[in-house]
């Protein structure tokens, strides 16, 4: 027999949902069968599975060690590389994702920012392998593999839930830096509709709604230009897949280095001169509103991440200045 005591990361959810996370390799039918047979009990009583859990509730597993090991599976694979952390408090971690790293794994064998975060939390004693059986810290915003910059993650279930609410309500200011082809002189907010082609991992932009296209809104402010390209600060108002990349391409100013939405001749120039292989897009600033409760340590904070070395080098050699309108230095 094994005892589990509900902690703050497990409270507030249904018993069956928590058990499905704990027994991640088990079918649903196994969970409900064990509940019916009283091989799994809640606070010493038979449970149906729909009960809401509270901190301190006792769950007893009248199961063999072999059965528990079979259905819990491997939840932790040590990873030697920890994420670059730019801010941390008791509830959240803000990381600076490098180009080439996935925010979340796409294939089972992938090592993403989430796996790096979990290794960091386990190695620093903030999370135990036992806790990982039923709760997994995760990122709350995602960046494309070849976009660098700020990604925020919740250490606790309440933090994940509150961060999700904040991001969905657009209460967090999300600012990016990018270098685009052509010259832009005036700040502008542009609106359109975005439709995702899921089988091709590409999006299309239109001026009017087509099919299941979603409305998008992007705000940009030119920082400097050299007569051929422009350094922009972009504020992401809506946050949809490839929004900044596709939207800027739609208005005739694709991001340099973007092989999906950009101009091949421009990208070839920057590859020849700088060995540039990825889009020059960097999530560099989060602005948080006044907050209370779970996320009060984030209240009013502005968190920044410096652009990658290659992006700064290209700006310097191409005569693009950081001096106006950015806090990237």
RAFENCOR-V999885 format. One record per pair of residues at least 24 apart in sequence whose C-alpha atoms are under 8 Angstrom apart, sorted by the first residue. I is the first residue (numbers start at 1). GAP is how many residues later the second one is. D is the distance in Angstrom with one decimal. If there is no record, write none. Layout:
i:I gap:GAP d:D
i:I gap:GAP d:D
This chain:
i:1 gap:59 d:6.8
i:1 gap:60 d:5.5
i:1 gap:61 d:4.5
i:1 gap:62 d:6.0
i:1 gap:63 d:7.1
i:2 gap:58 d:5.7
i:2 gap:59 d:5.0
i:2 gap:60 d:6.6
i:2 gap:61 d:7.5
i:3 gap:55 d:6.8
i:3 gap:56 d:5.8
i:3 gap:57 d:4.6
i:3 gap:58 d:6.3
i:4 gap:54 d:5.8
i:4 gap:55 d:5.0
i:4 gap:56 d:6.3
i:4 gap:57 d:7.9
i:5 gap:50 d:7.7
i:5 gap:51 d:5.5
i:5 gap:52 d:5.6
i:5 gap:53 d:4.7
i:5 gap:54 d:6.2
i:6 gap:47 d:7.2
i:6 gap:48 d:6.6
i:6 gap:49 d:5.1
i:6 gap:50 d:5.1
i:6 gap:51 d:5.2
i:6 gap:52 d:6.5
i:6 gap:53 d:7.7
i:7 gap:47 d:7.8
i:7 gap:48 d:5.0
i:7 gap:49 d:6.4
i:8 gap:46 d:7.9
i:8 gap:47 d:5.8
i:8 gap:148 d:7.9
i:8 gap:149 d:7.5
i:9 gap:126 d:6.5
i:9 gap:147 d:5.8
i:9 gap:148 d:4.8
i:9 gap:149 d:7.1
i:10 gap:43 d:7.2
i:10 gap:44 d:7.9
i:10 gap:45 d:7.7
i:10 gap:124 d:7.1
i:10 gap:125 d:7.0
i:10 gap:147 d:7.4
i:11 gap:41 d:7.5
i:11 gap:42 d:4.9
i:11 gap:43 d:4.7
i:11 gap:44 d:5.5
i:12 gap:40 d:5.9
i:12 gap:41 d:5.4
i:12 gap:42 d:6.2
i:13 gap:39 d:5.4
i:13 gap:40 d:5.8
i:14 gap:35 d:6.7
i:14 gap:36 d:5.3
i:14 gap:37 d:5.4
i:14 gap:38 d:4.5
i:14 gap:39 d:6.0
i:15 gap:34 d:5.0
i:15 gap:35 d:6.0
i:15 gap:36 d:5.6
i:15 gap:37 d:6.2
i:15 gap:38 d:6.1
i:16 gap:33 d:4.5
i:16 gap:34 d:6.3
i:16 gap:35 d:8.0
i:17 gap:32 d:8.0
i:18 gap:116 d:6.1
i:19 gap:115 d:7.4
i:21 gap:112 d:6.7
i:21 gap:113 d:5.0
i:21 gap:114 d:7.3
i:22 gap:50 d:6.0
i:22 gap:111 d:4.7
i:22 gap:112 d:4.5
i:23 gap:45 d:7.6
i:23 gap:48 d:5.0
i:23 gap:49 d:4.4
i:23 gap:50 d:7.5
i:23 gap:110 d:7.6
i:24 gap:47 d:6.3
i:24 gap:48 d:5.5
i:24 gap:49 d:6.7
i:25 gap:45 d:7.4
i:25 gap:46 d:4.6
i:25 gap:47 d:5.9
i:25 gap:48 d:6.0
i:26 gap:45 d:5.1
i:26 gap:46 d:7.6
i:39 gap:24 d:6.7
i:72 gap:61 d:7.0
i:75 gap:54 d:7.5
i:75 gap:57 d:6.5
i:75 gap:58 d:6.5
i:76 gap:42 d:8.0
i:76 gap:43 d:7.9
i:76 gap:53 d:6.8
i:76 gap:56 d:7.6
i:77 gap:38 d:7.8
i:77 gap:42 d:7.7
i:78 gap:41 d:5.8
i:79 gap:36 d:7.2
i:79 gap:37 d:6.2
i:79 gap:40 d:5.8
i:80 gap:36 d:8.0
i:80 gap:39 d:7.7
i:81 gap:35 d:6.3
i:82 gap:34 d:5.1
i:82 gap:35 d:6.5
i:82 gap:37 d:6.8
i:82 gap:38 d:5.6
i:83 gap:30 d:6.8
i:83 gap:33 d:5.8
i:83 gap:34 d:6.2
i:83 gap:37 d:7.5
i:86 gap:217 d:7.7
i:86 gap:218 d:7.7
i:86 gap:219 d:7.1
i:87 gap:216 d:7.4
i:89 gap:208 d:6.9
i:90 gap:65 d:7.6
i:91 gap:63 d:6.1
i:91 gap:64 d:5.2
i:91 gap:65 d:6.1
i:91 gap:68 d:5.8
i:91 gap:203 d:7.4
i:91 gap:204 d:7.0
i:92 gap:60 d:7.1
i:92 gap:61 d:5.7
i:92 gap:62 d:4.6
i:92 gap:63 d:5.3
i:92 gap:64 d:7.8
i:92 gap:67 d:6.8
i:93 gap:59 d:5.9
i:93 gap:60 d:5.3
i:93 gap:61 d:6.5
i:93 gap:62 d:7.1
i:94 gap:56 d:6.6
i:94 gap:57 d:5.7
i:94 gap:58 d:4.3
i:94 gap:59 d:6.3
i:95 gap:54 d:7.6
i:95 gap:55 d:5.6
i:95 gap:56 d:5.3
i:95 gap:57 d:6.3
i:95 gap:58 d:8.0
i:96 gap:52 d:7.2
i:96 gap:53 d:4.8
i:96 gap:54 d:4.7
i:96 gap:55 d:6.4
i:96 gap:209 d:6.4
i:97 gap:51 d:5.3
i:97 gap:52 d:5.0
i:97 gap:53 d:6.2
i:97 gap:54 d:6.7
i:98 gap:48 d:8.0
i:98 gap:49 d:7.6
i:98 gap:50 d:5.0
i:98 gap:51 d:6.7
i:98 gap:210 d:7.9
i:99 gap:46 d:6.3
i:99 gap:47 d:4.6
i:99 gap:48 d:5.6
i:99 gap:49 d:5.0
i:99 gap:179 d:7.9
i:100 gap:45 d:5.1
i:100 gap:46 d:5.1
i:100 gap:47 d:7.8
i:101 gap:44 d:5.4
i:101 gap:45 d:7.3
i:102 gap:41 d:7.7
i:102 gap:42 d:7.1
i:102 gap:43 d:4.9
i:103 gap:36 d:7.3
i:103 gap:39 d:5.6
i:103 gap:40 d:6.2
i:103 gap:41 d:7.4
i:103 gap:42 d:7.0
i:103 gap:48 d:7.9
i:104 gap:35 d:7.7
i:104 gap:38 d:7.6
i:114 gap:24 d:5.8
i:114 gap:25 d:6.6
i:140 gap:24 d:6.4
i:144 gap:98 d:7.7
i:146 gap:132 d:5.8
i:146 gap:133 d:6.7
i:147 gap:131 d:7.8
i:147 gap:132 d:6.8
i:147 gap:133 d:7.5
i:147 gap:134 d:5.6
i:147 gap:135 d:5.9
i:147 gap:136 d:7.6
i:148 gap:133 d:6.7
i:148 gap:134 d:4.8
i:148 gap:135 d:6.3
i:148 gap:159 d:8.0
i:148 gap:160 d:7.6
i:149 gap:133 d:5.1
i:149 gap:134 d:4.3
i:149 gap:135 d:5.7
i:149 gap:156 d:6.4
i:149 gap:158 d:7.5
i:150 gap:133 d:5.4
i:150 gap:134 d:6.1
i:150 gap:135 d:7.2
i:150 gap:136 d:7.7
i:150 gap:154 d:7.6
i:150 gap:155 d:6.6
i:158 gap:136 d:6.9
i:159 gap:135 d:6.3
i:159 gap:136 d:6.8
i:162 gap:132 d:7.5
i:162 gap:133 d:7.5
i:170 gap:67 d:7.0
i:170 gap:68 d:7.4
i:171 gap:117 d:7.2
i:171 gap:118 d:6.6
i:172 gap:114 d:6.7
i:172 gap:115 d:5.7
i:172 gap:116 d:5.1
i:172 gap:117 d:6.6
i:173 gap:62 d:7.3
i:173 gap:63 d:7.7
i:173 gap:64 d:8.0
i:173 gap:112 d:7.8
i:173 gap:113 d:5.5
i:173 gap:114 d:4.7
i:173 gap:115 d:6.5
i:174 gap:61 d:5.8
i:174 gap:62 d:5.7
i:174 gap:63 d:7.7
i:174 gap:109 d:7.5
i:174 gap:111 d:6.0
i:174 gap:112 d:5.0
i:174 gap:113 d:6.7
i:175 gap:58 d:6.7
i:175 gap:59 d:5.5
i:175 gap:60 d:4.5
i:175 gap:61 d:6.3
i:175 gap:108 d:6.1
i:175 gap:109 d:6.0
i:175 gap:110 d:5.0
i:175 gap:111 d:6.5
i:176 gap:57 d:5.6
i:176 gap:58 d:5.0
i:176 gap:59 d:6.4
i:176 gap:60 d:7.7
i:176 gap:105 d:6.9
i:176 gap:106 d:5.4
i:176 gap:107 d:4.3
i:176 gap:108 d:5.3
i:176 gap:109 d:6.8
i:177 gap:54 d:7.2
i:177 gap:55 d:5.7
i:177 gap:56 d:4.7
i:177 gap:57 d:6.2
i:177 gap:103 d:8.0
i:177 gap:104 d:5.8
i:177 gap:105 d:5.2
i:177 gap:106 d:6.5
i:177 gap:107 d:6.6
i:177 gap:130 d:7.9
i:178 gap:53 d:5.9
i:178 gap:54 d:5.4
i:178 gap:55 d:6.7
i:178 gap:56 d:7.6
i:178 gap:77 d:6.7
i:178 gap:102 d:5.3
i:178 gap:103 d:4.4
i:178 gap:104 d:6.4
i:179 gap:50 d:6.8
i:179 gap:51 d:5.5
i:179 gap:52 d:4.5
i:179 gap:53 d:6.1
i:179 gap:76 d:5.8
i:179 gap:77 d:5.9
i:179 gap:101 d:5.8
i:179 gap:102 d:7.1
i:180 gap:49 d:5.6
i:180 gap:50 d:5.4
i:180 gap:51 d:6.6
i:180 gap:52 d:7.4
i:180 gap:68 d:8.0
i:180 gap:73 d:5.5
i:180 gap:74 d:5.4
i:180 gap:75 d:4.2
i:180 gap:76 d:5.3
i:181 gap:47 d:6.6
i:181 gap:48 d:4.6
i:181 gap:49 d:6.6
i:181 gap:72 d:5.1
i:181 gap:73 d:5.7
i:181 gap:74 d:6.3
i:181 gap:75 d:6.1
i:181 gap:85 d:7.6
i:182 gap:45 d:7.3
i:182 gap:46 d:5.1
i:182 gap:47 d:4.5
i:182 gap:48 d:6.4
i:182 gap:70 d:8.0
i:182 gap:71 d:5.9
i:183 gap:42 d:6.4
i:183 gap:43 d:7.9
i:183 gap:44 d:6.1
i:183 gap:45 d:6.1
i:183 gap:46 d:5.5
i:183 gap:47 d:5.5
i:184 gap:38 d:6.2
i:184 gap:41 d:7.6
i:184 gap:46 d:6.4
i:185 gap:37 d:6.0
i:186 gap:35 d:6.7
i:186 gap:36 d:6.4
i:187 gap:32 d:7.5
i:187 gap:33 d:5.6
i:187 gap:34 d:4.3
i:187 gap:35 d:6.2
i:188 gap:31 d:5.8
i:188 gap:32 d:5.6
i:188 gap:33 d:6.7
i:189 gap:28 d:7.0
i:189 gap:29 d:5.7
i:189 gap:30 d:4.2
i:189 gap:31 d:6.4
i:190 gap:27 d:5.8
i:190 gap:28 d:5.4
i:190 gap:29 d:6.3
i:191 gap:24 d:7.3
i:191 gap:25 d:5.7
i:191 gap:26 d:4.6
i:191 gap:27 d:6.5
i:192 gap:24 d:5.4
i:192 gap:25 d:6.7
i:192 gap:55 d:7.9
i:194 gap:49 d:7.6
i:196 gap:45 d:7.7
i:202 gap:40 d:7.7
i:202 gap:58 d:7.9
i:203 gap:38 d:7.5
i:203 gap:39 d:7.0
i:203 gap:43 d:7.0
i:204 gap:42 d:7.1
i:205 gap:41 d:6.9
i:205 gap:42 d:6.7
i:205 gap:45 d:6.7
i:216 gap:24 d:7.5
i:216 gap:27 d:7.5
i:218 gap:26 d:7.1
i:218 gap:29 d:7.7
i:223 gap:98 d:7.4
i:223 gap:99 d:7.0
i:223 gap:100 d:7.8
i:223 gap:101 d:5.7
i:223 gap:102 d:5.9
i:223 gap:103 d:7.4
i:224 gap:96 d:5.7
i:224 gap:97 d:5.8
i:224 gap:98 d:7.4
i:224 gap:100 d:7.6
i:225 gap:94 d:7.7
i:225 gap:95 d:5.8
i:225 gap:96 d:7.9
i:226 gap:92 d:7.1
i:226 gap:93 d:6.1
i:226 gap:94 d:6.3
i:230 gap:90 d:7.4
i:231 gap:89 d:6.6
i:231 gap:90 d:8.0
i:233 gap:92 d:7.8
i:233 gap:93 d:7.3
i:255 gap:24 d:6.3
i:255 gap:25 d:6.5
i:255 gap:26 d:7.4
i:256 gap:24 d:5.9
i:274 gap:40 d:7.5
i:280 gap:31 d:6.5
i:282 gap:25 d:6.3
i:282 gap:26 d:7.9
i:284 gap:44 d:7.0
i:304 gap:24 d:7.1
